Amino acid sequence: MRKRRISVRLANPNLFVKIIGYISFCVKEEDCKEGSMLFYNMLIGEIKRVASLSVVSGLIFSSLFSNYPIATDINRRIYTIDEAVSESDVIDRYASDCIITVVKAPTDDENNSTPSKETDSDKDDTSNKETITDENSTSETKDEFSAMSNSFESEFVVSQISFANTDTITMHQDDKAITGLVKVDTMDIDNFTPAGIVFVSEDPVVAKVKFDYSSQFVELHYSIYPNADGETYVYAQTEDGEVCSDKIKVVVKKNEVESIKMDSSCSLERGETKDLSYELTPENPRNKTLTWTSSDESVVTVSSSGTIKAVAGGEAKITATSSNGISATCSVTVHVSQNDLYFYYYQDRVDDNKIGNEWEHITEINGKTLSDYEFGGKVTLKVGDNLTFYCKSTEDDKKPDVGSKKVTHKVTEKDLINGFTVKVDVYVTENGGRYKGKKAHFVNEFKYTVDPLF
């Protein structure tokens, strides 16, 4: 099999860059078939082997293209290269002044043979090709190819670097490293190595980023380590910096309490204890100490570790405060379903009508007389208890005047917490004599207190 030679005739050498960019664009497309990738890889391979190139009409590179059938059905103007291609067949036309053709490579005999006499047609063709034959020009062209292949090499091997997640990362000084994943898109898997990707932190004083290992060869795992409070950006790039990923913002905060999460309210029965639960952000600040206080220790007390005790019915606020001034509050309600209250009874006459001199009084609570109750003694009451107070006043007379009143009270939790008083007003009307129609007014007061009065 004879070698074939691909000749690129350029009126403007800068079009070479356009050709490479055009082919590169085609290869990156998802609908591009394997043939285009083969064509691309062979073309790049030939660029890297510039030492064996010869010069014909501008830029030339040789290859055994006949061994690689190239095909694609996308509308990119890249056609088939196979054995049927003959001399001077036009494979592709990228611009009016750029033609890629396949020509036979000269044999050793042809190179050493005496040139035949040129025809006028040959002269015209030679003038169009502007063939460069001197050795220095050939060397310069080779150097130009070398420089160009080096400048494109990174792009050909790595086309894109992308983070799996580019959201802002917030960390604290003492946090463990956060891991992530970078995916590398490459069009030359054989020449790619993870060592060619560099992870960078713009401010390593704030946070460092380090490559850990690769999976599936093009998936690179990395870790970010927090150092000091501040902000930085991390990214990945090729060693030459030609291909770079998006940047991820990393915020590192001081490792101190930022917030305290605690139930906003709770309730206890009188005498009950409870450990208040809470959560700190971050979870492990350097100083976890909290100071606990109660707004009313007569209702709820709190220990240095956050244990509360319900002392009496009512409400109190429990506050936890960190060393840097962050605080949270829980409102505690102490319920009292039963309590021992102190009992007192008072009676007073509040009129000046001079009705009657002697009086007899009967006072009962739930059918029991006052003699059953000790003045200042304890009485056990529960929420929902019904108390019926009955008072009767009778004038000591041949034709006595009488007055009575009954009042019912249902005990509430508030009564048990704060104590309560029930008043019973008894009115007695004079039925004869000079004060007929006038009334005597007796006030009966039943007092229940949380604390003794005497």
Residue pairs with C-beta under 8 A, 6 or more apart in sequence:
1 64
1 66
1 67
2 104
2 105
2 107
3 62
3 64
3 104
3 105
4 62
4 63
4 64
4 65
4 66
4 85
4 102
4 103
4 104
4 105
5 54
5 56
5 60
5 62
5 63
5 102
5 103
5 104
5 105
6 46
6 60
6 61
6 62
6 63
6 65
6 100
6 101
6 102
7 56
7 57
7 60
7 100
7 101
7 102
7 103
8 16
8 19
8 58
8 59
8 60
8 61
8 98
8 99
8 100
9 57
9 58
9 98
9 99
9 101
9 129
10 16
10 58
10 59
10 97
10 98
11 97
11 98
12 97
12 98
13 58
13 59
13 144
15 94
15 95
15 97
15 98
16 59
16 148
17 148
18 94
18 95
19 94
19 98
19 100
20 43
20 152
22 76
22 94
23 36
23 39
23 40
23 43
23 78
24 40
24 155
24 156
24 159
24 187
26 32
26 36
26 40
26 72
26 74
26 76
26 78
27 36
27 37
27 40
27 187
28 159
28 187
29 74
31 74
32 72
32 74
32 76
33 71
33 72
33 73
33 74
35 69
35 70
35 71
35 72
35 78
36 70
36 72
36 74
36 76
36 78
37 187
38 68
38 70
39 68
39 70
39 78
39 81
40 187
41 187
41 188
42 63
42 65
42 68
43 61
44 149
44 152
44 156
44 188
45 63
46 53
46 61
46 62
46 63
47 61
47 145
47 148
47 149
47 152
48 149
48 153
49 61
50 61
50 142
50 145
50 146
50 149
51 142
52 62
53 60
53 61
53 62
53 141
53 142
53 145
54 60
54 62
54 138
55 131
55 132
55 133
55 137
55 138
55 141
56 103
56 129
56 131
57 128
57 129
57 130
57 131
58 130
58 132
59 141
59 144
59 145
61 145
62 105
65 81
65 85
65 102
66 81
66 82
66 83
66 85
68 81
69 80
69 81
69 82
70 78
70 79
70 80
70 81
71 79
71 80
72 78
77 92
77 93
77 94
78 92
79 91
79 92
81 91
81 102
85 91
85 102
86 102
87 102
87 103
87 104
88 101
88 102
88 103
89 101
89 102
90 99
90 100
90 101
91 100
91 101
91 102
92 100
93 99
93 100
94 100
118 126
132 138
132 141
154 238
154 239
154 240
154 242
154 243
155 242
155 243
156 187
156 188
157 186
157 187
157 188
157 191
157 192
157 196
157 238
158 184
158 185
158 186
158 192
158 196
158 197
158 238
158 243
159 185
159 186
159 187
159 243
160 184
160 185
160 243
161 182
161 183
161 184
161 185
161 197
161 236
161 237
161 238
161 243
161 244
161 245
162 182
162 183
162 185
162 245
162 246
163 180
163 181
163 182
163 236
163 245
163 246
163 248
164 180
164 181
164 182
164 183
165 180
165 181
165 248
166 246
166 248
167 248
168 248
168 249
168 250
168 251
169 178
169 224
169 248
169 249
169 250
169 251
170 251
170 253
171 178
171 207
171 224
171 226
171 250
171 251
171 252
171 253
172 226
172 252
172 253
172 254
172 255
172 282
172 285
173 226
173 227
173 228
173 229
173 252
173 253
173 254
173 255
174 226
174 255
174 284
174 286
175 226
175 255
175 282
177 223
177 224
177 225
177 226
178 223
178 224
179 212
179 221
179 222
179 223
179 224
180 221
180 222
180 223
180 224
180 248
181 219
181 220
181 221
181 222
182 197
182 199
182 219
182 220
182 221
182 222
182 236
182 245
183 218
183 219
183 220
184 192
184 194
184 197
184 218
184 219
184 220
185 218
186 192
186 218
189 217
189 218
192 217
192 218
194 211
194 214
194 217
194 220
196 238
196 239
197 211
197 220
197 236
197 237
197 238
197 239
198 236
198 237
198 238
198 239
199 209
199 210
199 211
199 222
199 234
199 235
199 236
200 209
200 234
200 235
200 236
200 237
201 207
201 208
201 209
201 224
201 232
201 233
201 234
201 250
202 232
202 233
202 234
202 247
203 230
203 231
203 232
204 227
204 232
205 227
205 228
205 230
206 226
206 227
206 228
206 229
206 230
206 231
206 232
206 250
206 252
207 224
207 225
207 226
207 227
207 232
207 234
207 250
207 252
208 224
208 225
208 227
209 222
209 223
209 224
209 225
209 234
210 222
210 223
210 225
211 220
211 221
211 222
212 221
212 222
212 223
213 220
213 221
214 220
214 221
215 221
220 236
222 236
224 234
224 250
226 250
226 252
227 252
228 252
229 252
229 253
229 254
230 251
230 252
231 249
231 250
231 251
231 252
232 249
232 250
232 252
233 247
233 248
233 249
233 250
234 247
234 248
234 250
235 244
235 245
235 246
235 247
235 248
236 244
236 245
237 243
237 244
237 245
238 244
253 282
255 282
255 284
255 285
255 286
256 285
256 286
256 287
256 322
256 323
256 324
257 280
257 281
257 282
257 285
257 287
257 288
257 322
257 323
257 324
257 326
258 281
258 282
258 326
259 280
259 281
259 326
259 328
260 278
260 279
260 280
260 281
260 290
260 320
260 322
260 326
260 327
260 328
261 278
261 279
261 280
261 281
261 328
262 276
262 277
262 278
262 279
262 320
262 328
262 329
262 330
263 276
263 277
263 330
264 329
264 330
264 331
265 330
265 331
265 332
265 333
266 274
266 276
266 330
266 331
266 332
266 333
267 332
267 333
267 334
267 335
268 274
268 300
268 308
268 310
268 332
268 333
268 334
268 335
269 310
269 334
269 335
269 336
269 337
270 310
270 311
270 312
270 313
270 334
270 335
270 336
270 339
271 309
271 310
272 309
272 310
273 307
273 308
273 309
273 310
274 307
274 308
275 305
275 306
275 307
275 308
276 302
276 306
276 307
276 308
276 318
276 320
276 330
278 290
278 306
278 320
278 328
280 288
280 322
285 322
287 322
287 323
287 324
289 322
289 323
290 306
290 320
290 321
290 322
291 304
291 320
291 321
292 302
292 303
292 304
292 305
292 306
292 318
292 319
292 320
293 302
293 318
293 319
293 321
294 300
294 301
294 302
294 308
294 316
294 317
294 318
295 316
295 317
295 318
295 319
296 314
296 315
296 316
296 317
297 311
297 316
298 311
298 312
298 314
299 310
299 311
299 312
299 313
299 314
299 315
299 316
299 332
299 334
300 308
300 309
300 310
300 311
300 316
300 318
300 332
300 334
301 308
301 309
301 311
302 308
302 309
302 318
306 318
306 320
308 318
308 332
310 332
310 334
311 334
312 334
312 336
312 417
312 450
313 334
313 335
313 336
313 339
313 413
313 416
313 417
313 418
314 333
314 334
314 417
315 331
315 332
315 333
315 334
316 331
316 332
316 334
317 329
317 330
317 331
317 332
318 329
318 330
318 331
318 332
319 327
319 328
319 329
319 330
320 327
320 328
320 329
321 327
334 417
335 413
336 383
336 413
336 416
336 417
337 382
337 383
337 413
337 416
338 380
338 381
338 382
338 383
338 416
339 380
339 381
339 416
339 417
339 450
340 378
340 379
340 380
340 381
341 378
341 379
341 380
341 381
341 416
341 419
341 448
341 449
341 450
342 376
342 377
342 378
342 379
342 448
342 449
342 450
342 451
342 452
342 453
343 373
343 374
343 375
343 376
343 377
343 378
343 379
343 446
343 447
343 448
344 375
344 376
344 446
344 447
344 448
344 449
344 453
345 363
345 370
345 373
345 375
345 444
345 445
345 446
345 447
346 444
346 445
346 447
347 361
347 363
347 442
347 443
347 444
347 445
348 442
348 443
348 445
349 440
349 441
349 442
349 443
350 441
350 442
350 443
351 439
351 440
351 441
353 430
353 435
353 438
353 439
353 440
354 435
355 395
355 401
355 428
355 430
355 435
355 438
355 439
355 440
356 395
356 396
356 397
356 401
356 428
356 430
356 440
357 396
358 395
358 396
358 397
359 393
359 394
359 395
359 396
359 440
360 393
360 394
360 396
361 391
361 392
361 393
361 394
361 442
362 369
362 390
362 391
362 392
362 394
363 369
363 370
363 389
363 390
363 391
363 392
363 444
364 370
364 388
364 389
364 390
364 391
365 373
365 387
365 388
365 389
365 390
365 446
366 386
366 387
366 388
367 388
373 379
376 452
376 453
376 454
379 448
381 411
381 415
381 416
381 448
382 411
382 416
383 411
383 412
383 413
383 416
384 410
384 411
385 410
385 411
386 408
386 409
386 410
386 411
387 408
387 409
387 410
387 411
387 422
387 446
388 406
388 407
388 408
389 406
389 407
389 408
389 409
389 422
389 424
389 444
389 446
390 404
390 405
390 406
390 424
391 404
391 405
391 406
391 424
391 426
391 442
391 444
392 402
392 403
392 404
392 426
393 402
393 403
393 404
393 426
393 428
393 440
393 442
394 400
394 401
394 402
394 428
395 401
395 402
395 428
395 440
399 431
399 432
401 428
401 429
401 430
401 431
401 440
402 428
403 426
403 427
403 428
403 429
403 440
403 442
404 426
405 424
405 425
405 426
405 427
406 424
407 422
407 423
407 424
409 420
409 422
411 420
414 420
415 448
417 450
418 450
419 447
419 448
419 449
419 450
420 448
421 445
421 446
421 447
421 448
422 445
422 446
423 443
423 444
423 445
423 446
424 443
424 444
424 445
424 446
425 441
425 442
425 443
425 444
426 441
426 442
426 444
427 439
427 440
427 441
427 442
428 439
428 440
428 442
429 437
429 438
429 439
430 436
430 437
430 438
430 439
430 440
447 453
